[in-house]
Amino acid sequence: MSNPSSVNLFDSRADLAKAESPLAFSKSRGDLPAVSRDSRVVVRERPFLGHLILRGGAIVLDEAVREELGINLPGRPQGLTLDASGERSIQWLSPDEWLLVVPGGEEFNLERRLRQQLADASFAIVNVSGGQTLLELEGDAVRELLLKSVVYDVHPVHFPVGKGVTTVFAKTSAIVRRPNERCWQLVVRRSFADYCLRWLLDAGEEYAIGVELGDESRGAMP
C-alpha cells in the first residue's frame, strides 16, 4: 500500500534556477548548427519538464489523473493523451505503467495530490524528472531521419498521431512519441542525451538540421 501518510516526499528540484540542462555540455561546445531557411529538421530541447512514472490499476489511476489534470489515461496500448494546452501528457508504457509529463515545477505538487487522490489503492509514483529529457523534432524530413535512427516502423499507417513507443534508438533506447501532426518527440535518458543529439546531427546533416536549445542553467520552458 502507498498511503501518503507513510511516504516521505522530497522535492528533488525545489530550486529550478540552479538546474542544469542535460544538454548543457553540448551547448557549451558552441558547434551546434543553427536553424536556417534550408533546415528540413529542427531539434528543440525541452529541458526541466516534470516526468512521473505511475504504476497501478488503470481504473483508479484514470480517476485520479482525470481529477487532477482533466485528461484520461490512454485507452489503448502505446497510446498518448495530451491536455488542451498540449503541455501535459500521459503515455501508456506497459500494462500497468504510464509516463506523465508536465511543465517543470508542477511535478512535486502533482505527485502529492495524486497520492492523496489514490489514498489506500495499490500504486507507485516515481519522479524521474532528473533522469531523462525530451527533444522535439519538426520539419518535413523528420520521418526520414527517424528511419535512419530507430528500428520501429514510423510510417503514418503504423505510427499515427497519439502514439508512443519505447524502442531502440541508434545504440541506446528512447521513447518515441507523436503528439501532433507537426512534430515528433524523443524522451531520452539524461546520460545519453548528448549521444542522441550527436547522432541526430550526423544523421540529419543532409537535411540541413538545425538546433534550438533551451537555457542550460535555468528552469524556464523554451
C-alpha positions, 0 to 999 in steps of 0.5 A: 500500500502507498498511503501518503501518510507513510511516504516521505516526499522530497522535492528533488528540484525545489530550486529550478534556477540552479538546474542544469540542462542535460544538454548543457555540455553540448551547448557549451561546445558552441558547434551546434548548427543553427536553424536556417531557411534550408533546415528540413529538421529542427531539434528543440530541447525541452529541458526541466519538464516534470516526468512521473512514472505511475504504476497501478490499476488503470481504473483508479489511476484514470480517476485520479489523473482525470481529477487532477489534470482533466485528461484520461489515461490512454485507452489503448496500448502505446497510446498518448493523451495530451491536455488542451494546452498540449503541455501535459501528457500521459503515455501508456508504457506497459500494462500497468505503467504510464509516463506523465509529463508536465511543465517543470515545477508542477511535478512535486505538487502533482505527485502529492495530490495524486497520492492523496487522490489514490489514498489506500489503492495499490500504486507507485509514483516515481519522479524521474524528472532528473533522469531523462529529457525530451527533444522535439523534432519538426520539419518535413524530413523528420520521418526520414531521419527517424528511419535512419535512427530507430528500428520501429516502423514510423510510417503514418499507417503504423505510427499515427498521431497519439502514439508512443513507443519505447524502442531502440534508438541508434545504440541506446533506447528512447521513447518515441512519441507523436503528439501532433501532426507537426512534430515528433518527440524523443524522451531520452535518458539524461546520460545519453542525451548528448549521444542522441543529439550527436547522432541526430546531427550526423544523421540529419546533416543532409537535411540541413538540421538545425538546433534550438536549445533551451537555457542550460542553467535555468528552469524556464520552458523554451 
